[in-house]
Amino acid sequence: MIIDAGAKALSAKQLLAGRNLEMGYVCEYLEAKIFRLHEEHGWVNVSRCKNPPTLGQRIGIIPVNIALCMNFFI
């Protein structure tokens, strides 16, 4: 699925070059894996989710680096 949050919102720009690094955690779908981020959008693999999110559903994401995220949004 595509999310309306990317490297800026999730503070993960420094992680874009790495492999198998976490870019954030989807609270409602612990099996989901954020695997790619651009500046403003992200891609999430939900193939392991028993009941994947529906179109337009809001989800919560915990970023890996909260300091930069808080700086952008507060």
C-alpha positions, 0 to 999 in steps of 0.5 A: 500500500502507499502511505501519505508519509515519507522520509520527511514525516518519518525522519528516515532519510538517513536510512534510505541507502540501507538494507533491511533497516526499519523505517517505522512501525505500523501500530495496527498492523505489526506484520506490515513492513515499510520498505521504501520511502520518498520525501512525502510518500511511502510504500508498505508491504501488507502481504503478511497481514491477515486483514490488510488495511482498506482503501482510505483507512487511517493508520498510526505509524511510529517513526524510528527517529522521533526527534527530527519528526517532532521538530517538523510537526510541533 
